Structures are given as C-alpha cells and as structure tokens.
C-alpha cells in the first residue's frame, strides 16, 4: 500500500513517473513487500516463466536470495534487477520520451526509441562517436535492439536461460546474416551473460558490436564513484561523458548506499558512459532529472564465415563493508 501513491504512475503538470526519487521509493516498498512474503525455510531460489507485463508472451523471472532478475524476449534484455539487500531496482530507468511541451532546444540531448534496459545489442558504424550514440543520432546497423529473441533452453536446476535471434547487420549497405545467442547464468549475487555471435554469411565480417547496460544509480551528487581496470577514476555526476579503452572491468561504488557494482568482460572492451537525463515539465518550468547512467561496452571483432565470436559479460553486486 505504501507504493500506491498515484503521483508516480502518471505525468502531467508535475514530473510524476519522471520523478526518480518517488519512483525509487515506490519500488523499494514493492520489494520490501515481496521480501516479507518469503517464508523462511520455504522460499527457494527459482527460475520461472510468467507473463509479467501482460503482453501475451512469457518473461523469464529469476528470484534469488540476494537479487531478482527479469528477462524479456524483446531484445533479449534484462529489464529488472533488484538488489534485495537494500531494496533497490537498478533497472528502474526512464527513457527520454518526446513530450508535447518539448521545444526545438530540447531535442539537442536526443530522444530514445527503445527502453533503457540492460544487455541491449548494437552494431555500430566505424565512425560512430559517443556524442552520436548519447544523442540518438547514430545509425543502428543491426536488427537486434527491438526484435524478439526465442528461448532455446531453460534450465531451472542450473538457473540458466538461452535466448537466440537470427538477424541482419548492414555492412557497406549490404545486409549480412548473423545469429546472436545469449546465455544468462544467474548466481547468488551476479549475472553472467555469455554472448555467441555466429557469422551465417559467406563473407568474413568485421563488426563493431556493443552491449548497452543502463543502471539507475543513487542520484545524490558525488555519491557514486567509478574506477576502470586501466586506473581511470571519476565521479559519475561530475563526468557527463566518459571513455576508456581497453579495459576488462569497471567498479561502481555507491558510497551512500554502500553497494559495489562490478561490470566485467572476458574479452577486453572499450567503454562509453553518460548520464540519461530527462527534461520534464514541473508546473511552469522544465527541469532536468537524472534517471540512469548508460554504460556501453564495445568490441571490434572479425568473424570468418561459419565461425563464432564469444565473450562473457558479468554484473556483480555486493555490499561494501
């Protein structure tokens, strides 16, 4: 009942659903309610299917002792990530929707054409820049962002889920066939996603592949600190854009919430990161509201005809002592 404030479920003259703080409060109460329903000695970790969003298709729900993780067929993405230790949904994101009150000057930051989830699969042009991607002026070469992945295998005992989609990527304006298989492996406080990209064309392919991970972090100024394996350091709020290459992992520390999030790859990657900020009406003014931080892991890969490229991306959450 604490989550049922009408304010966070609509948007009009006040931010409503755009209000990140109120949205987090509602999610926190919902997660607390779920935790209170778990009877000690009866609750067990599970991986199940259910039509969570009532769209007529099953979603994949992992419920563990420390994390909940929900996966959608559309894009084969992770769309909810609850850290139960502090009742926080790190995928409580908000896309930059174009609203009726937006003017030309608001378009410079860009509007999103897909939800800000995690493990969104992109294929980028060679000259694509961070500014192009963050402002949504880039050219998407693949057909994977919003296509429906199919379930190949669901192992309830091992807590593993395999999704697959056969799509296309444009190379010099010519469409080439490739297949992406994603294996989600859910652990106590981490998620491992094994990517396998198969070249189904007759040519050797050179691809700029990227997976996008959005995390809705604490929005208190200077309370979120990031460090990459190359030694670069930055406060999330002070660094609107961030680039690093090559690295194997980055660590995000939420100082106030005492949570450490590690994103790592089995293959070295280059990194883009930027804040997702909405420009939202609040009575008689337009205000900027932090919604999430976008992390883009990128690889330049070459795959022979009939061959595969494989990498594992891991998200781990743990409490800072």
C-alpha positions as CSV (number, residue, x, y, z in Angstrom):
1,X,0.0,0.0,0.0
2,X,2.9,2.3,0.6
3,X,3.9,2.0,-3.1
4,X,0.4,3.1,-4.3
5,X,0.9,6.8,-4.4
6,X,-0.9,7.9,-7.6
7,X,1.9,10.5,-8.2
8,X,4.5,8.0,-9.5
9,X,2.2,6.4,-12.1
10,X,1.3,9.3,-14.4
11,X,2.8,12.5,-15.8
12,X,1.0,15.9,-16.3
13,X,1.9,19.3,-14.8
14,X,4.3,17.7,-12.4
15,X,7.0,15.1,-13.1
16,X,5.1,12.1,-11.8
17,X,6.6,8.9,-13.3
18,X,9.7,11.0,-14.3
19,X,10.3,11.7,-10.6
20,X,13.2,9.3,-10.0
21,X,13.2,9.7,-6.2
22,X,9.5,9.0,-5.8
23,X,9.7,6.1,-8.3
24,X,12.6,4.6,-6.2
25,X,10.5,4.9,-3.1
26,X,7.6,3.0,-4.7
27,X,9.9,0.3,-5.9
28,X,11.5,0.0,-2.5
29,X,8.1,-0.6,-0.9
30,X,7.2,-3.2,-3.5
31,X,10.5,-5.1,-3.0
32,X,10.0,-5.0,0.8
33,X,6.5,-6.4,0.4
34,X,7.9,-9.3,-1.7
35,X,10.7,-10.0,0.8
36,X,8.1,-10.1,3.7
37,X,6.1,-12.7,1.8
38,X,9.1,-15.1,1.6
39,X,8.7,-17.6,4.4
40,X,11.9,-18.7,6.0
41,X,12.6,-22.4,5.3
42,X,10.1,-22.5,2.5
43,X,11.4,-20.0,-0.1
44,X,13.8,-21.4,-2.6
45,X,15.7,-19.8,-5.5
46,X,13.9,-20.2,-8.8
47,X,13.9,-19.5,-12.5
48,X,10.4,-19.5,-13.9
49,X,8.3,-18.2,-16.8
50,X,5.3,-15.9,-16.5
51,X,3.6,-13.2,-18.5
52,X,4.9,-10.5,-16.1
53,X,3.9,-7.4,-18.2
54,X,0.6,-8.9,-19.7
55,X,1.8,-8.7,-23.3
56,X,0.7,-12.2,-24.2
57,X,4.3,-13.6,-24.0
58,X,6.1,-15.2,-21.2
59,X,9.0,-13.4,-19.5
60,X,11.8,-15.1,-17.5
61,X,11.9,-14.5,-13.8
62,X,14.9,-15.3,-11.6
63,X,14.2,-14.9,-7.9
64,X,17.2,-15.4,-5.6
65,X,18.2,-14.7,-2.0
66,X,20.1,-11.5,-3.0
67,X,18.9,-10.5,-6.4
68,X,15.9,-10.7,-8.6
69,X,16.5,-10.5,-12.4
70,X,13.8,-10.4,-15.1
71,X,14.5,-11.0,-18.8
72,X,12.3,-10.1,-21.8
73,X,12.1,-11.7,-25.2
74,X,12.0,-8.3,-26.9
75,X,15.7,-7.6,-27.5
76,X,16.6,-10.4,-25.1
77,X,17.2,-7.8,-22.4
78,X,17.4,-7.7,-18.7
79,X,14.6,-5.3,-17.7
80,X,14.6,-5.5,-13.9
81,X,17.5,-6.0,-11.5
82,X,16.5,-5.9,-7.8
83,X,19.3,-5.9,-5.2
84,X,17.2,-7.3,-2.3
85,X,19.8,-6.4,0.3
86,X,18.9,-2.7,0.1
87,X,15.5,-3.0,-1.8
88,X,16.7,-1.1,-4.9
89,X,15.8,-1.8,-8.5
90,X,18.9,-0.9,-10.6
91,X,16.8,-1.1,-13.8
92,X,14.2,1.3,-12.6
93,X,15.1,3.5,-15.6
94,X,13.2,6.1,-17.6
95,X,13.6,6.7,-21.3
96,X,13.8,10.2,-22.8
97,X,10.3,10.4,-24.4
98,X,9.3,13.3,-26.6
99,X,6.5,15.1,-24.8
100,X,4.1,17.7,-26.2
101,X,5.8,20.6,-24.2
102,X,9.3,19.9,-25.7
103,X,10.6,22.6,-27.9
104,X,13.4,22.6,-30.5
105,X,16.0,23.4,-27.9
106,X,15.2,20.2,-26.0
107,X,15.9,18.0,-29.0
108,X,19.7,18.5,-28.8
109,X,20.0,15.9,-26.0
110,X,18.1,13.4,-28.0
111,X,15.0,11.2,-27.5
112,X,15.1,7.4,-27.0
113,X,13.5,4.9,-29.4
114,X,13.8,1.9,-27.1
115,X,13.6,1.3,-23.3
116,X,16.7,1.8,-21.2
117,X,17.3,-1.8,-20.2
118,X,20.5,-3.9,-19.9
119,X,22.2,-6.2,-22.4
120,X,20.8,-4.3,-25.4
121,X,22.7,-5.5,-28.6
122,X,24.0,-2.9,-31.0
123,X,26.1,-2.9,-34.2
124,X,27.7,0.5,-34.9
125,X,29.4,2.3,-37.8
126,X,33.2,2.6,-37.7
127,X,33.0,6.4,-37.2
128,X,30.2,6.4,-34.6
129,X,31.1,8.7,-31.7
130,X,29.9,8.8,-28.1
131,X,28.0,12.1,-28.8
132,X,26.2,10.4,-31.7
133,X,25.1,7.5,-29.6
134,X,24.2,9.5,-26.5
135,X,22.1,12.0,-28.6
136,X,20.4,9.2,-30.6
137,X,21.7,10.5,-33.9
138,X,23.8,7.3,-34.7
139,X,22.9,4.8,-37.3
140,X,21.9,1.3,-36.0
141,X,23.3,-1.3,-38.4
142,X,21.7,-4.4,-36.7
143,X,18.2,-5.6,-36.3
144,X,18.6,-6.9,-32.7
145,X,17.7,-4.0,-30.4
146,X,13.9,-4.5,-30.5
147,X,13.5,-7.9,-32.2
148,X,12.0,-10.9,-30.4
149,X,14.6,-13.4,-29.2
150,X,13.4,-17.0,-28.9
151,X,14.0,-19.3,-26.0
152,X,16.4,-22.1,-26.8
153,X,16.8,-23.7,-23.4
154,X,15.6,-23.0,-19.8
155,X,17.5,-25.0,-17.2
156,X,15.6,-24.4,-13.9
157,X,18.1,-26.5,-11.9
158,X,21.2,-24.7,-13.0
159,X,19.4,-21.3,-13.3
160,X,20.4,-20.8,-16.9
161,X,18.5,-19.3,-19.8
162,X,19.5,-19.4,-23.5
163,X,18.0,-16.9,-26.0
164,X,18.6,-16.7,-29.7
165,X,17.9,-14.4,-32.6
166,X,18.9,-14.7,-36.3
167,X,19.1,-11.2,-37.7
168,X,21.0,-9.0,-40.1
169,X,23.7,-6.3,-39.9
170,X,24.4,-3.8,-42.7
171,X,28.0,-3.7,-44.0
172,X,28.6,-1.2,-46.8
173,X,24.8,-1.1,-47.1
174,X,24.6,-4.8,-47.8
175,X,22.7,-7.0,-45.3
176,X,24.6,-9.9,-43.8
177,X,23.1,-12.7,-41.8
178,X,24.3,-13.3,-38.2
179,X,22.9,-15.0,-35.1
180,X,23.3,-13.9,-31.5
181,X,22.9,-16.5,-28.7
182,X,22.8,-15.1,-25.2
183,X,23.1,-17.5,-22.2
184,X,22.0,-15.9,-18.9
185,X,23.6,-17.7,-15.9
186,X,22.1,-16.4,-12.6
187,X,24.2,-16.7,-9.5
188,X,23.8,-15.7,-5.8
189,X,24.8,-12.0,-6.4
190,X,25.8,-11.9,-10.0
191,X,24.6,-12.4,-13.6
192,X,26.8,-13.9,-16.3
193,X,25.8,-13.3,-19.9
194,X,27.7,-15.4,-22.5
195,X,27.5,-13.8,-26.0
196,X,28.0,-16.0,-29.0
197,X,27.8,-14.2,-32.4
198,X,27.7,-16.6,-35.4
199,X,28.6,-15.5,-38.9
200,X,25.9,-17.0,-41.2
201,X,27.1,-15.2,-44.3
202,X,29.6,-16.4,-46.9
203,X,32.0,-13.5,-46.2
204,X,34.4,-12.7,-43.4
205,X,32.7,-10.0,-41.3
206,X,34.2,-7.1,-39.5
207,X,31.8,-5.8,-36.8
208,X,31.6,-3.1,-34.2
209,X,29.5,-4.9,-31.6
210,X,28.3,-3.2,-28.4
211,X,26.1,-4.2,-25.4
212,X,24.4,-1.4,-23.6
213,X,23.8,-1.6,-19.8
214,X,21.8,1.1,-18.1
215,X,21.8,1.4,-14.3
216,X,19.7,3.7,-12.2
217,X,22.1,4.7,-9.5
218,X,21.9,6.9,-6.5
219,X,21.3,10.5,-7.8
220,X,22.9,12.2,-4.8
221,X,25.7,14.4,-6.1
222,X,29.2,13.0,-5.8
223,X,28.0,9.8,-4.1
224,X,28.7,7.4,-7.0
225,X,32.4,6.7,-7.8
226,X,33.7,4.8,-10.8
227,X,37.1,3.2,-11.5
228,X,38.2,1.2,-14.5
229,X,40.8,-1.6,-14.7
230,X,43.1,0.9,-16.6
231,X,43.2,3.1,-13.5
232,X,40.8,5.9,-14.7
233,X,38.6,7.3,-11.9
234,X,35.6,9.6,-12.0
235,X,32.5,10.7,-10.0
236,X,29.5,9.8,-12.1
237,X,27.8,13.1,-11.6
238,X,30.9,15.2,-12.4
239,X,31.7,13.4,-15.6
240,X,28.8,13.6,-18.1
241,X,30.7,11.6,-20.7
242,X,33.5,9.1,-20.1
243,X,35.6,7.0,-22.5
244,X,38.2,4.3,-21.8
245,X,39.9,1.6,-23.8
246,X,41.0,-1.2,-23.5
247,X,39.7,-2.5,-20.1
248,X,38.4,-5.7,-18.6
249,X,36.2,-4.3,-15.9
250,X,34.9,-1.3,-14.1
251,X,33.8,-0.9,-10.5
252,X,31.0,1.4,-9.5
253,X,30.8,2.3,-5.8
254,X,27.6,3.8,-4.4
255,X,29.0,5.5,-1.3
256,X,25.8,6.4,0.4
257,X,24.1,3.1,-0.3
258,X,27.3,1.1,0.4
259,X,26.9,-1.0,-2.7
260,X,29.7,-2.0,-5.1
261,X,28.7,-3.0,-8.7
262,X,31.3,-4.6,-11.0
263,X,30.8,-4.9,-14.7
264,X,33.5,-7.1,-16.3
265,X,34.2,-8.8,-19.6
266,X,36.1,-12.0,-20.5
267,X,37.4,-10.1,-23.5
268,X,38.9,-6.5,-23.3
269,X,36.4,-3.8,-24.3
270,X,36.3,-0.1,-24.8
271,X,33.8,1.9,-22.7
272,X,31.4,4.7,-23.2
273,X,29.3,6.1,-20.3
274,X,27.0,9.0,-20.0
275,X,24.0,10.0,-17.8
276,X,20.4,9.7,-19.1
277,X,18.7,12.9,-18.1
278,X,15.1,13.8,-18.9
279,X,13.8,17.3,-19.4
280,X,10.5,17.3,-17.7
281,X,7.7,19.8,-17.1
282,X,7.2,20.7,-13.4
283,X,4.4,23.3,-13.1
284,X,5.6,26.3,-15.1
285,X,9.2,25.2,-15.8
286,X,11.2,22.5,-17.5
287,X,13.7,20.8,-15.2
288,X,16.4,18.2,-15.8
289,X,16.1,15.0,-13.9
290,X,18.7,12.3,-13.6
291,X,17.3,8.9,-14.5
292,X,20.2,6.5,-15.0
293,X,23.7,6.1,-16.3
294,X,24.4,4.3,-19.6
295,X,27.4,2.0,-19.9
296,X,28.3,0.8,-23.4
297,X,30.8,-2.0,-23.8
298,X,32.2,-2.2,-27.3
299,X,34.3,-4.7,-29.3
300,X,35.7,-4.6,-32.8
301,X,35.5,-8.2,-34.0
302,X,36.3,-10.1,-37.2
303,X,34.5,-13.4,-37.8
304,X,35.1,-15.9,-40.6
305,X,32.2,-17.4,-42.5
306,X,30.6,-20.2,-40.4
307,X,32.6,-19.2,-37.3
308,X,31.7,-17.7,-33.9
309,X,32.9,-14.9,-31.6
310,X,32.3,-15.4,-27.9
311,X,32.6,-13.2,-24.8
312,X,31.1,-13.2,-21.3
313,X,29.9,-10.1,-19.6
314,X,29.2,-10.2,-15.8
315,X,27.4,-7.9,-13.4
316,X,28.1,-8.5,-9.7
317,X,26.6,-6.7,-6.8
318,X,27.9,-6.7,-3.3
319,X,27.7,-4.8,-0.1
320,X,30.6,-2.5,0.8
321,X,31.9,-3.3,4.3
